Amino acid sequence: MKVFVPSPLVSYTGRREVTACGATLAEVLRDLDHQYPGIRFRMIDEQDRVRPHIRIFVSGEQVFALDRGINDRDVVQVIQALSGG
């Protein structure tokens, strides 16, 4: 499936659009980390939760649970929220 990567993480992938596979969001993120080592840690914390500055959408719906099922037709978008003051 297609995965759109935010600009700050393109340093891991070399491009904004990549492909990954898996039956759940967790599996897709593991596949991404296998292909691009270190990228998952930038999105998911040590407690397996989406980091506060990251938003993940599956086919337009924001997802919070990593066990959410995904199929090959879904599109995953990772968005990095702006923060600071």
Secondary structure, 3 states (H helix, E strand, C coil): CEEECCHHHHHHHCCCEEECCCCEHHHHHHHHHHHCCCHHHHHECCCCCECCCEEEEECCEEECCCCCECCCCCEEEEEECCCCC
